[in-house]
Amino acid sequence: MRAIFHRLIRRNSAAFLLGAVLFACAPIAVGQEGSGKDRETRQVQGINNKIFEQFAGAQSLMEVDDYQGAKKILDRIKAKPKLSSPEAIQLWSFYGVLYFSQEKYKESIQAFETMLGLPDLGDRQRTDTLYTVAQLRFTIEDWQGALDIMNDWVKVVENPPPGPFILLASAYYQLDRFNEMIQPIERAMAIARQRDKPVKEQWWLLLRVAYYELNNIPEVVRILEILVVNWPKKQYWTMLSGMYGELDQESKQLAAYEAAYDQDLLNNGREQLALVQLLLQGEAAYKAAKVLQQGLDSGLIETTVSNYRLLSQAWQVAAEYEKAIPPLKKAAEISEDGELDVRLASSYLNLGRYAECATSARAGLRRSGLERPATAHELLGMCLFELDEYDEAIKSFRTAARDKKIEKRARNWIKYITTEQARLNQINASIRQAESIRQARIDRRAAES
């Protein structure tokens, strides 16, 4: 999290810095049409005509990125024995911009600080240059230096814009002074609202990280709720869901994650599986199964044993027992052990599909890795009993009875089947006897006639 916000803050500060340099310290304008009288006016303001032309030449070279050529001209101007205050101010302004353009930020800072030490520097230019130096110090990660300047700057500047307060909060962030971040961010937001300007997304993010670092989760939630309304991005919905989880607000946690899915923002299998788990925990098994099925069909969710098994479980919890069979069957097909075959046999048994139950139970027994083979034998025995294959069923229950945990249950089955066999044998014998008597009567009547 800190790395993400570090990059965010650095990117925004670079934008602030460039604007401030161009506004506060840009060299004199050249190439404009004007009368000699206009030029003379500039000279009266303290810049010698010859030096003015040299500044103009340096600026032309800087505009085509010939920084070395521009510096040679500036160095010649600097070597002159006497420069007027306006000329010196313009010279160091040029140096500051020149070094900034080459990303030589420390040299740029030295140039602007030299400029700040000159007499006759106007108040507006001084404050703008201070702001530039603060941002340059931020750029070279001199957080405390930037903070010292900015704290003084906001005290003296009338009607400041929001940006400097965001820079101030950013410096506090880098120094881990999270509690002190909040006031300048809120002031920046207030200024923006007063000016009918939008409160920027990045400002909310900076405020969010301050509250997060202070472990003020309710405030983090409040900010994320604002973010998802105004900038409904995936990361905000998933963050909001996670924060609801931190507050044990499970229904809201699910709702936030589900909202991201419904907006097609969850575009990878891991995220969709997380939603499936939340839906199952929230007793929304039917939608969990639908989400998982769609994810498998689209290829976003991997077709693994565990995912097919999860899909089968979701359909079962949703009381969609027939739909639970195909994914469980696929899981059993790609599994290396027989456990899923045994589960499949159990599902077939519950649905009354006894022949398929027997087939799956036998498939499971043929494979290795069964934790309790006796369970498979018991299932097989029950399926065979329903198929009226009593002798084979008794064999399966006898094998199952070797497991002490189910011995009693298996022997009860054997007793029940044996009793049932005897009852059926007796019924069949009675039927045969009755049939024999009926046939004898028929035969006797035929003989008498």
matplotlib code that plots the C-alpha trace (Angstrom):
import matplotlib.pyplot as plt

x = [0.0, 2.7, 4.5, 1.4, 0.8, 4.5, 4.3, 1.0, 2.4, 5.6, 3.7, 1.4, 4.2, 6.1, 3.0, 2.8, 6.5, 6.5, 3.6, 5.2, 8.5, 6.9, 4.7, 7.0, 10.4, 10.1, 12.6, 11.6, 9.5, 11.2, 10.3, 7.3, 6.7, 7.0, 8.3, 11.7, 9.8, 8.7, 12.3, 13.4, 10.8, 12.4, 15.8, 14.5, 13.3, 16.9, 18.0, 20.8, 19.9, 22.9, 22.3, 18.7, 19.7, 22.0, 19.1, 17.0, 19.6, 19.9, 16.1, 16.1, 18.7, 16.8, 13.7, 15.5, 17.1, 20.6, 21.2, 25.0, 24.9, 22.4, 24.6, 27.6, 25.7, 24.5, 28.0, 29.2, 26.5, 27.4, 31.0, 30.3, 31.6, 28.4, 24.8, 21.7, 19.3, 16.8, 19.6, 20.8, 17.2, 16.7, 20.0, 19.4, 15.8, 17.3, 19.7, 16.9, 14.8, 17.8, 18.8, 15.2, 14.9, 17.8, 16.4, 19.4, 17.2, 19.8, 21.5, 18.1, 17.4, 20.7, 20.0, 16.5, 17.8, 20.5, 17.8, 15.8, 18.8, 18.9, 17.6, 14.6, 12.9, 9.1, 6.8, 4.9, 8.0, 9.5, 6.5, 6.2, 9.9, 9.7, 6.9, 9.0, 11.9, 9.6, 8.5, 12.0, 13.0, 10.1, 11.3, 14.7, 13.0, 14.0, 10.7, 11.5, 13.0, 9.9, 7.7, 9.6, 9.2, 5.5, 4.5, 6.0, 4.6, 0.9, 1.1, 2.0, 0.3, -3.2, -5.9, -3.7, -5.0, -5.6, -2.4, 0.1, -1.9, -1.9, 1.9, 2.1, 0.1, 2.3, 5.4, 3.7, 3.0, 6.6, 7.6, 5.0, 3.2, -0.2, -2.3, -0.9, -1.9, -5.6, -6.0, -4.2, -6.1, -9.4, -8.4, -7.5, -10.9, -12.7, -10.9, -11.8, -15.5, -15.5, -14.1, -16.6, -13.8, -13.9, -12.3, -9.8, -9.8, -6.1, -6.9, -9.5, -6.9, -4.3, -6.9, -7.8, -4.3, -3.9, -6.9, -5.8, -2.4, -4.2, -6.4, -9.5, -11.5, -14.9, -13.3, -11.6, -15.0, -16.6, -14.0, -14.2, -18.0, -17.4, -14.9, -17.1, -19.9, -17.7, -15.0, -16.5, -13.2, -12.6, -10.0, -12.3, -15.1, -12.8, -11.1, -14.5, -15.6, -12.4, -13.0, -16.6, -15.1, -12.7, -15.9, -17.6, -20.3, -20.6, -23.8, -22.2, -18.9, -20.7, -22.8, -19.7, -17.9, -21.1, -21.6, -18.1, -19.0, -22.3, -20.4, -18.1, -15.2, -14.0, -12.1, -9.9, -10.6, -9.1, -11.5, -14.5, -13.6, -13.4, -16.9, -18.1, -16.8, -18.5, -21.7, -21.5, -20.8, -23.8, -26.1, -26.5, -25.5, -27.5, -25.7, -22.4, -22.9, -24.0, -20.9, -18.6, -20.2, -19.9, -16.3, -15.4, -17.3, -15.5, -12.1, -11.4, -11.6, -9.4, -11.0, -9.4, -10.6, -11.1, -13.1, -15.4, -15.8, -16.7, -19.3, -20.9, -21.0, -22.6, -25.3, -26.0, -26.3, -28.7, -30.8, -30.0, -29.0, -29.1, -26.9, -24.4, -23.7, -21.9, -19.2, -18.6, -18.3, -15.7, -13.8, -13.8, -12.6, -9.5, -8.8, -5.9, -7.6, -11.0, -12.4, -14.5, -15.8, -17.1, -18.7, -20.3, -21.7, -23.2, -24.9, -26.2, -27.6, -29.4, -31.0, -32.0, -29.7, -28.5, -26.8, -24.6, -24.0, -22.7, -20.5, -19.0, -18.4, -16.6, -14.5, -13.5, -12.5, -10.3, -8.3, -5.7, -5.9, -9.1, -8.9, -11.6, -12.3, -15.0, -17.2, -17.1, -18.0, -20.9, -22.2, -21.8, -23.7, -26.6, -26.8, -26.6, -29.4, -31.6, -30.8, -32.0, -28.5, -28.6, -25.7, -23.3, -24.6, -23.9, -20.4, -19.8, -21.2, -19.1, -16.0, -17.2, -17.7, -14.0, -13.9, -14.7, -16.3, -19.0, -19.0, -22.3, -24.1, -22.8, -23.8, -27.3, -27.5, -26.4, -29.0, -31.7, -30.8, -30.7, -34.1, -35.4, -34.0, -35.7, -39.0, -38.8, -37.9, -40.9, -43.2, -41.8, -42.3, -45.9, -46.4, -45.0, -47.1, -50.3, -49.4, -48.9, -52.2, -54.0, -52.3, -53.3, -56.9, -56.8, -55.3, -57.9, -60.8, -59.4, -59.1, -62.7, -64.0]
y = [0.0, 2.5, 1.8, 2.6, 5.9, 6.8, 6.5, 8.4, 11.3, 11.5, 11.7, 14.5, 16.4, 16.4, 17.9, 20.6, 21.4, 21.9, 24.2, 26.3, 26.6, 27.7, 30.2, 31.6, 31.5, 31.5, 33.6, 36.8, 36.5, 36.9, 36.9, 39.2, 42.0, 45.4, 48.9, 50.2, 52.0, 48.7, 47.5, 50.7, 50.2, 46.9, 48.4, 51.0, 48.1, 47.2, 44.9, 46.1, 45.7, 43.6, 41.3, 41.2, 39.9, 37.3, 36.1, 35.9, 33.7, 31.4, 31.0, 30.1, 27.4, 26.0, 25.7, 23.4, 21.5, 22.8, 23.1, 23.2, 26.1, 28.0, 27.4, 28.9, 32.1, 32.2, 31.6, 34.6, 36.8, 35.6, 36.5, 40.1, 42.3, 44.1, 42.9, 44.9, 43.2, 42.5, 41.0, 38.8, 37.7, 36.8, 35.0, 32.7, 32.1, 31.0, 28.7, 27.2, 26.4, 25.1, 22.7, 21.6, 20.9, 18.5, 16.9, 18.3, 19.1, 19.8, 22.3, 23.8, 24.2, 26.0, 28.4, 29.3, 29.6, 32.0, 33.9, 34.1, 35.8, 38.6, 42.1, 43.7, 40.3, 40.9, 39.4, 37.4, 36.1, 35.2, 33.2, 31.4, 30.6, 29.3, 27.0, 25.8, 25.1, 23.1, 20.9, 20.4, 19.3, 16.9, 15.6, 14.8, 13.2, 15.9, 15.6, 17.7, 20.5, 20.6, 20.5, 23.4, 25.6, 24.7, 25.3, 28.9, 29.4, 28.7, 31.2, 34.1, 33.5, 35.0, 32.9, 29.8, 27.2, 23.5, 22.1, 23.3, 21.7, 18.4, 18.8, 19.5, 16.4, 14.4, 15.4, 14.4, 11.0, 10.4, 11.2, 8.8, 11.7, 10.4, 12.2, 15.6, 14.7, 15.0, 18.8, 20.0, 17.5, 18.6, 22.3, 21.6, 20.0, 22.9, 25.4, 23.5, 23.4, 27.1, 27.7, 25.3, 23.1, 19.3, 17.5, 15.2, 11.5, 11.4, 13.7, 11.1, 8.4, 10.3, 10.9, 7.3, 6.1, 8.5, 7.0, 3.5, 4.0, 5.4, 2.2, 4.3, 1.8, 3.5, 6.6, 4.4, 2.9, 6.4, 7.5, 4.3, 4.7, 8.1, 6.7, 3.9, 6.4, 8.9, 6.6, 3.1, 1.2, -2.4, -1.7, 0.6, -2.0, -4.8, -2.5, -1.5, -5.2, -5.9, -3.0, -4.2, -7.5, -5.8, -4.4, -7.8, -6.3, -9.5, -8.6, -5.3, -7.1, -9.5, -6.7, -4.6, -7.5, -8.6, -5.0, -5.2, -8.5, -7.2, -4.3, -6.8, -5.5, -8.9, -10.1, -12.8, -16.2, -15.5, -12.6, -14.6, -17.5, -15.0, -13.9, -17.5, -18.1, -14.9, -16.0, -19.4, -17.8, -15.5, -18.5, -17.5, -20.9, -20.7, -17.5, -18.9, -21.8, -19.6, -17.4, -20.4, -22.1, -19.0, -18.5, -22.1, -21.8, -18.5, -19.9, -17.3, -19.9, -22.9, -26.3, -28.0, -30.8, -28.4, -26.0, -28.6, -30.1, -26.6, -26.2, -29.5, -28.5, -25.2, -26.9, -29.4, -26.6, -24.9, -28.1, -28.5, -32.1, -33.1, -30.1, -31.2, -34.4, -33.2, -31.1, -33.8, -36.4, -34.1, -33.8, -37.6, -38.1, -35.9, -36.8, -39.3, -41.0, -42.6, -40.3, -38.3, -41.4, -42.4, -39.0, -39.3, -42.7, -41.1, -38.4, -41.1, -43.0, -39.9, -39.4, -43.1, -43.7, -47.0, -48.6, -45.5, -45.5, -49.0, -48.1, -45.1, -47.0, -49.8, -47.2, -45.6, -49.0, -49.7, -46.5, -45.8, -43.2, -44.0, -42.9, -45.4, -48.1, -49.5, -46.5, -47.3, -50.9, -49.8, -47.5, -50.2, -52.6, -50.2, -49.6, -53.3, -53.9, -51.4, -53.3, -56.6, -58.0, -59.3, -61.8, -59.2, -56.6, -59.0, -59.5, -55.7, -55.3, -58.1, -56.3, -53.0, -54.7, -55.1, -51.4, -51.1, -47.7, -49.0, -52.7, -52.5, -50.7, -53.1, -56.2, -54.7, -54.3, -58.0, -59.1, -57.0, -58.4, -61.9, -61.5, -59.9, -62.7, -65.2, -63.3, -63.1, -66.8, -67.6, -65.4, -67.0, -70.5, -69.6, -68.2, -71.4, -73.6, -71.6, -71.8, -75.5, -76.0, -73.8, -75.8, -79.1, -78.0, -77.0, -80.3, -82.2, -80.4, -81.1, -84.8, -85.0, -83.4]
z = [0.0, 0.9, -2.4, -4.4, -2.6, -2.9, -6.6, -6.7, -4.6, -6.6, -9.9, -8.6, -7.2, -10.5, -12.1, -9.4, -9.8, -13.5, -13.3, -10.6, -12.3, -15.6, -13.7, -11.1, -12.6, -16.4, -18.3, -19.9, -23.0, -26.4, -30.0, -29.4, -31.8, -30.1, -30.7, -29.5, -26.9, -25.4, -25.4, -23.8, -21.0, -20.2, -20.0, -17.6, -15.5, -15.0, -17.7, -20.1, -23.7, -24.5, -21.6, -22.6, -26.0, -24.3, -22.2, -25.3, -27.0, -24.0, -24.0, -27.7, -27.1, -24.1, -26.3, -28.6, -25.7, -26.2, -22.5, -22.8, -25.2, -23.0, -19.9, -21.7, -22.3, -18.7, -17.4, -19.5, -18.0, -14.5, -15.1, -15.7, -12.9, -12.0, -12.6, -11.6, -9.2, -12.0, -14.1, -11.2, -10.5, -14.1, -14.3, -11.4, -12.5, -15.9, -14.1, -12.0, -15.0, -17.0, -14.3, -13.7, -17.5, -17.1, -13.9, -12.0, -9.1, -6.4, -8.7, -9.5, -5.8, -5.3, -8.2, -6.9, -3.3, -4.6, -6.3, -3.1, -1.4, -3.8, -3.0, -4.8, -5.3, -5.4, -2.8, -5.4, -7.1, -3.7, -2.6, -6.0, -5.9, -2.3, -3.5, -6.4, -4.0, -1.7, -4.5, -5.7, -2.2, -2.3, -5.6, -4.1, -1.1, 1.3, 3.0, 6.1, 4.0, 1.9, 5.0, 6.7, 3.6, 3.0, 6.6, 6.4, 2.9, 3.7, 6.6, 4.4, 1.1, 0.8, -0.7, -1.6, -4.0, -2.8, -4.4, -1.7, 1.1, -0.8, -1.1, 2.6, 3.4, 1.1, 3.0, 6.3, 4.7, 3.8, 7.3, 8.7, 10.5, 9.4, 11.9, 10.6, 7.1, 7.7, 8.3, 5.2, 3.0, 4.4, 3.9, 0.3, -0.2, 1.5, -0.8, -3.9, -2.9, -2.1, -5.6, -7.2, -8.2, -8.1, -5.2, -6.9, -6.6, -5.6, -2.6, -1.3, -1.8, 0.3, 3.0, 2.9, 3.5, 6.4, 8.2, 7.2, 8.8, 11.9, 11.9, 11.7, 9.7, 9.8, 8.2, 5.6, 4.8, 4.5, 2.0, 0.0, -0.2, -1.7, -4.1, -5.4, -6.1, -7.9, -9.4, -9.4, -9.9, -9.1, -6.5, -4.6, -4.5, -3.4, -0.8, 0.5, 0.7, 2.7, 5.1, 5.7, 6.6, 9.1, 10.8, 10.7, 8.5, 6.4, 4.5, 3.3, 2.6, 0.2, -1.3, -2.2, -3.8, -5.6, -6.9, -8.5, -10.2, -11.4, -13.1, -14.8, -12.8, -11.4, -14.4, -13.1, -11.6, -8.2, -7.6, -8.8, -6.5, -3.6, -4.5, -4.6, -1.1, 0.2, -1.5, 0.2, 3.5, 3.0, 2.2, -1.4, -2.7, -6.0, -7.1, -5.9, -8.2, -11.1, -10.7, -10.5, -13.5, -15.6, -14.5, -15.5, -18.8, -19.7, -18.8, -16.1, -13.4, -13.8, -14.5, -11.5, -9.3, -6.4, -8.4, -9.9, -6.4, -5.1, -7.9, -7.0, -3.3, -4.2, -6.3, -3.5, -0.9, -3.3, -3.4, -7.1, -6.8, -10.4, -11.3, -8.7, -10.6, -13.8, -12.0, -9.5, -12.3, -14.1, -10.8, -10.4, -14.0, -13.5, -10.0, -9.2, -6.3, -5.7, -3.1, -5.6, -7.2, -3.7, -3.3, -6.7, -5.7, -2.6, -4.8, -7.2, -4.2, -2.9, -6.4, -6.6, -9.6, -8.1, -11.2, -11.5, -7.8, -8.0, -11.0, -9.2, -6.0, -7.8, -9.7, -6.4, -5.0, -8.0, -7.5, -4.8, -2.2, -0.4, 3.2, 4.3, 1.7, 4.0, 3.3, -0.4, 0.3, 2.4, -0.4, -2.9, -0.6, -0.3, -4.1, -4.8, -2.3, -4.1, -7.4, -5.7, -5.9, -2.4, -2.4, -3.9, -1.4, 1.5, 0.3, 0.2, 3.7, 5.0, 3.7, 5.2, 8.5, 8.9, 9.8, 13.5, 13.1, 10.8, 11.7, 13.7, 10.9, 8.2, 10.2, 10.7, 6.9, 6.5, 9.1, 7.4, 3.9, 5.2, 6.8, 3.7, 1.6, 3.9, 3.7, -0.1, -0.3, 1.8, -0.3, -3.4, -2.0, -1.1, -4.6, -6.1, -3.9, -4.7, -8.4, -8.1, -6.4, -9.0, -11.8, -10.2, -10.1, -13.7, -14.6, -12.6, -14.2, -17.6, -16.8, -15.5, -18.6]

ax = plt.figure().add_subplot(projection="3d")
ax.plot(x, y, z, "-o")
ax.set_aspect("equal")
plt.show()
